[in-house]
């Protein structure tokens, strides 16, 4: 009898790295209504978020108002992507406009990857790792200010260290990629996926 095939459906939610934003020691959120206002502001005014939404549209995956949902999240994460349904922003863990902007951009990179790669399999650790590397690199998660606020400053290579750290954290939350499989997957695709800056011309 043939071996049972792994299911192609993604885990329930591809979640952002379990690391509080801006170097905080804990997640600090706001109420759902205020969070929704900040999400609306980000989608109408933030250049990065607007750019990602535009590129989703150009790739044939335009999103409606229901694509981005504000929810109370039990897991200590800022947000997630639930393919193919959309993006979740966790109002009880994000409390500032900057945090919302970064989280939305991060999750929209995942949504863009899911749109452009028709064979993307979220149960495949290397596929997931590649999208997490790209999301960490392209969303501003690892810019100098964010890392400085986290207390992570090195003379050389801090950006790459941050991208790797955050990608490993996120991939390790995938039930198919527990333990050393997360780090191994990130290692296997790190260089090639870091160089893939689409839909940007270069890392913003």
C-alpha positions as a Python dict, from the first residue, in 0.01 Angstrom:
ca = {
    (1, 'X'): (0, 0, 0),
    (2, 'X'): (134, 344, -91),
    (3, 'X'): (249, 570, 187),
    (4, 'X'): (-6, 824, 296),
    (5, 'X'): (64, 1164, 138),
    (6, 'X'): (111, 1475, 348),
    (7, 'X'): (-191, 1705, 325),
    (8, 'X'): (-141, 2009, 101),
    (9, 'X'): (-357, 2238, 313),
    (10, 'X'): (-162, 2495, 516),
    (11, 'X'): (-158, 2491, 893),
    (12, 'X'): (-450, 2695, 1036),
    (13, 'X'): (-242, 3010, 1064),
    (14, 'X'): (104, 3110, 951),
    (15, 'X'): (196, 3334, 1241),
    (16, 'X'): (436, 3618, 1282),
    (17, 'X'): (746, 3553, 1490),
    (18, 'X'): (683, 3519, 1863),
    (19, 'X'): (894, 3818, 1952),
    (20, 'X'): (737, 4133, 2098),
    (21, 'X'): (772, 4436, 1868),
    (22, 'X'): (1014, 4722, 1923),
    (23, 'X'): (1211, 4545, 2192),
    (24, 'X'): (925, 4532, 2441),
    (25, 'X'): (943, 4264, 2706),
    (26, 'X'): (575, 4183, 2656),
    (27, 'X'): (301, 4232, 2401),
    (28, 'X'): (91, 4543, 2465),
    (29, 'X'): (-226, 4583, 2264),
    (30, 'X'): (-535, 4795, 2225),
    (31, 'X'): (-907, 4743, 2178),
    (32, 'X'): (-1050, 4608, 1854),
    (33, 'X'): (-1209, 4936, 1744),
    (34, 'X'): (-889, 5136, 1781),
    (35, 'X'): (-692, 4864, 1606),
    (36, 'X'): (-938, 4866, 1315),
    (37, 'X'): (-891, 5242, 1283),
    (38, 'X'): (-514, 5194, 1263),
    (39, 'X'): (-553, 4915, 1005),
    (40, 'X'): (-774, 5143, 794),
    (41, 'X'): (-517, 5420, 823),
    (42, 'X'): (-237, 5183, 720),
    (43, 'X'): (-423, 5055, 413),
    (44, 'X'): (-509, 5407, 297),
    (45, 'X'): (-193, 5599, 391),
    (46, 'X'): (109, 5380, 463),
    (47, 'X'): (329, 5357, 149),
    (48, 'X'): (452, 5002, 218),
    (49, 'X'): (107, 4859, 289),
    (50, 'X'): (-47, 5038, -9),
    (51, 'X'): (235, 4913, -233),
    (52, 'X'): (181, 4551, -125),
    (53, 'X'): (-195, 4577, -181),
    (54, 'X'): (-132, 4725, -527),
    (55, 'X'): (108, 4442, -617),
    (56, 'X'): (-144, 4185, -495),
    (57, 'X'): (-397, 4340, -732),
    (58, 'X'): (-149, 4340, -1022),
    (59, 'X'): (-71, 3973, -956),
    (60, 'X'): (-436, 3881, -994),
    (61, 'X'): (-505, 3850, -622),
    (62, 'X'): (-685, 4169, -539),
    (63, 'X'): (-821, 4176, -186),
    (64, 'X'): (-1146, 4309, -49),
    (65, 'X'): (-1226, 4466, 286),
    (66, 'X'): (-1280, 4127, 449),
    (67, 'X'): (-927, 4011, 366),
    (68, 'X'): (-779, 4184, 672),
    (69, 'X'): (-943, 4081, 1000),
    (70, 'X'): (-884, 4226, 1348),
    (71, 'X'): (-906, 3956, 1614),
    (72, 'X'): (-816, 3881, 1974),
    (73, 'X'): (-539, 3620, 1960),
    (74, 'X'): (-456, 3367, 2229),
    (75, 'X'): (-106, 3299, 2096),
    (76, 'X'): (148, 3571, 2167),
    (77, 'X'): (189, 3685, 1808),
    (78, 'X'): (125, 4012, 1631),
    (79, 'X'): (-64, 3865, 1340),
    (80, 'X'): (-86, 3589, 1087),
    (81, 'X'): (-176, 3483, 737),
    (82, 'X'): (-450, 3222, 696),
    (83, 'X'): (-424, 3111, 336),
    (84, 'X'): (-621, 3164, 131),
    (85, 'X'): (-866, 3356, 351),
    (86, 'X'): (-653, 3652, 449),
    (87, 'X'): (-454, 3841, 710),
    (88, 'X'): (-522, 3852, 1083),
    (89, 'X'): (-406, 4140, 1303),
    (90, 'X'): (-407, 4073, 1679),
    (91, 'X'): (-545, 4382, 1850),
    (92, 'X'): (-454, 4258, 2199),
    (93, 'X'): (-86, 4237, 2104),
    (94, 'X'): (-31, 4543, 1882),
    (95, 'X'): (-88, 4890, 2015),
    (96, 'X'): (79, 5149, 1791),
    (97, 'X'): (45, 5256, 1430),
    (98, 'X'): (405, 5157, 1355),
    (99, 'X'): (346, 4806, 1488),
    (100, 'X'): (32, 4772, 1275),
    (101, 'X'): (217, 4897, 966),
    (102, 'X'): (499, 4644, 1011),
    (103, 'X'): (262, 4356, 1087),
    (104, 'X'): (43, 4426, 785),
    (105, 'X'): (340, 4452, 551),
    (106, 'X'): (486, 4129, 692),
    (107, 'X'): (163, 3935, 645),
    (108, 'X'): (99, 4083, 301),
    (109, 'X'): (438, 3948, 188),
    (110, 'X'): (307, 3602, 282),
    (111, 'X'): (-16, 3672, 96),
    (112, 'X'): (179, 3788, -209),
    (113, 'X'): (395, 3474, -200),
    (114, 'X'): (84, 3258, -173),
    (115, 'X'): (-63, 3438, -474),
    (116, 'X'): (240, 3428, -704),
    (117, 'X'): (360, 3073, -625),
    (118, 'X'): (74, 2852, -730),
    (119, 'X'): (247, 2543, -587),
    (120, 'X'): (346, 2694, -253),
    (121, 'X'): (295, 2429, 16),
    (122, 'X'): (286, 2569, 370),
    (123, 'X'): (346, 2220, 510),
    (124, 'X'): (684, 2221, 330),
    (125, 'X'): (934, 2368, 576),
    (126, 'X'): (1156, 2517, 306),
    (127, 'X'): (862, 2683, 131),
    (128, 'X'): (748, 2831, 462),
    (129, 'X'): (1104, 2935, 553),
    (130, 'X'): (1150, 3120, 225),
    (131, 'X'): (837, 3327, 279),
    (132, 'X'): (937, 3404, 639),
    (133, 'X'): (1284, 3516, 528),
    (134, 'X'): (1130, 3744, 270),
    (135, 'X'): (869, 3881, 512),
    (136, 'X'): (1130, 3962, 777),
    (137, 'X'): (1358, 4126, 522),
    (138, 'X'): (1098, 4327, 328),
    (139, 'X'): (858, 4442, 599),
    (140, 'X'): (1093, 4656, 807),
    (141, 'X'): (1098, 4400, 1090),
    (142, 'X'): (1477, 4407, 1089),
    (143, 'X'): (1562, 4768, 1020),
    (144, 'X'): (1819, 4939, 1240),
    (145, 'X'): (1563, 5115, 1461),
    (146, 'X'): (1367, 4798, 1535),
    (147, 'X'): (1679, 4601, 1621),
    (148, 'X'): (1820, 4884, 1832),
    (149, 'X'): (1499, 4894, 2034),
    (150, 'X'): (1527, 4519, 2085),
    (151, 'X'): (1881, 4566, 2214),
    (152, 'X'): (2028, 4374, 1920),
    (153, 'X'): (2321, 4565, 1774),
    (154, 'X'): (2624, 4413, 1608),
    (155, 'X'): (2903, 4578, 1413),
    (156, 'X'): (2844, 4354, 1112),
    (157, 'X'): (2564, 4140, 979),
    (158, 'X'): (2291, 4244, 1221),
    (159, 'X'): (2026, 4262, 948),
    (160, 'X'): (2097, 3906, 833),
    (161, 'X'): (2105, 3782, 1194),
    (162, 'X'): (1765, 3940, 1258),
    (163, 'X'): (1609, 3795, 943),
    (164, 'X'): (1740, 3449, 1027),
    (165, 'X'): (1626, 3471, 1392),
    (166, 'X'): (1275, 3587, 1310),
    (167, 'X'): (1234, 3338, 1027),
    (168, 'X'): (1338, 3048, 1252),
    (169, 'X'): (1097, 3163, 1522),
    (170, 'X'): (806, 3172, 1281),
    (171, 'X'): (886, 2845, 1102),
    (172, 'X'): (923, 2667, 1436),
    (173, 'X'): (554, 2743, 1504),
    (174, 'X'): (453, 2539, 1198),
    (175, 'X'): (344, 2197, 1330),
    (176, 'X'): (524, 2032, 1038),
    (177, 'X'): (855, 2204, 1121),
    (178, 'X'): (915, 2157, 1493),
    (179, 'X'): (1256, 2133, 1656),
    (180, 'X'): (1571, 2146, 1442),
    (181, 'X'): (1372, 2124, 1119),
    (182, 'X'): (1297, 2498, 1134),
    (183, 'X'): (1662, 2605, 1151),
    (184, 'X'): (1760, 2351, 886),
    (185, 'X'): (1493, 2480, 649),
    (186, 'X'): (1599, 2842, 699),
    (187, 'X'): (1965, 2750, 641),
    (188, 'X'): (1882, 2564, 321),
    (189, 'X'): (1708, 2857, 149),
    (190, 'X'): (1846, 3162, 328),
    (191, 'X'): (2075, 3309, 63),
    (192, 'X'): (1847, 3261, -236),
    (193, 'X'): (1532, 3380, -58),
    (194, 'X'): (1703, 3685, 93),
    (195, 'X'): (1796, 3788, -262),
    (196, 'X'): (1436, 3753, -380),
    (197, 'X'): (1298, 4101, -312),
    (198, 'X'): (983, 4087, -527),
    (199, 'X'): (767, 4287, -556),
    (200, 'X'): (1028, 4545, -449),
    (201, 'X'): (1329, 4625, -667),
    (202, 'X'): (1548, 4588, -359),
    (203, 'X'): (1513, 4548, 16),
    (204, 'X'): (1327, 4863, 132),
}
